[in-house]
């Protein structure tokens, strides 16, 4: 399975999350986005972002100060229209 890479190194909070959110909106459910960031706040930011949006944070690594997040886009759900 291929994944899209977003290089957000050098960007400070909240830009890595905002850019990731924009990219995820254009992806299909189940696709993966790998985000590279250097801002230490991004560790907490992506955990909260995924919890609040329903996307899955499937992997995280700290590679000598470069944080790598792999996010799986959530499945779109239709609103419950039952009355």
N, C-alpha and C positions, 0 to 999 in steps of 0.2 A: 504494500500500500504506500503510495507516495504521500508526501506531506508538503505543504507550502511553508516557506521560511520567511519570517519577518525579522529583520535585523533592526532592533531598537536599542542597540548599544550606544551609549552616550546620551540617551534621552532620559530626562528626569520625570518623576511622577507628576501628573497622571498620564503622560504621553504614551508609554508602552501599552498600557491597558486600553486607552482610547484608540490607538492604531490597530491593536488586536481585535477590538470589538468591531471596528469598521470592516476589517478583512473577514471576520467570521460571518458577518451579515451577508457577504457575497458568496459564501461557500455553501455546499449542500450538506444536509445532515449526515453525520458520520465521518466527514472529511476531517483531517488533522492539520493543525497549525502549530508550527514550532516557532517559538518566540525566543530571541536572544536579547538579553538585557543586562545592563551593568548597574542599574540603580538598585541599591539594597532594599528599598521600599517595595520594589516590584514583587518580592517574595510573598509578602503579605497581601499586596494588591491583587495578584492573580488568584490566590486562594479565595479571597473574598469575592472577586469577580465571578469565578466559576461557581461558587456556592450560590450566589444571588441570581445568576443567569441560567443555570442548569447545564452549562457546558461542563464536560468532564476534564479535570486536570489529570491526565493519565501518566505523566512523567515529569520529574523535576530533577535537575542536576546543577551543581555549582562547579563550574570548570575554571578554576583559578580566577574567580571574580566575575566570570561571565555566567549568568544564570540562564539556563535553558529550560523552557516550559513547553510541554507538548499538550495541546488542548484539542479534545475531540468535540466537534460541533454537535450541539444537542439536536435531537429529533424535533421537528416542528410538530406541534400538536394543535388540533383544531379546538376552538372553544366549545365547551359543553353547552349545547343549545336546548337541552331537555328542560322542560318547564316544570 
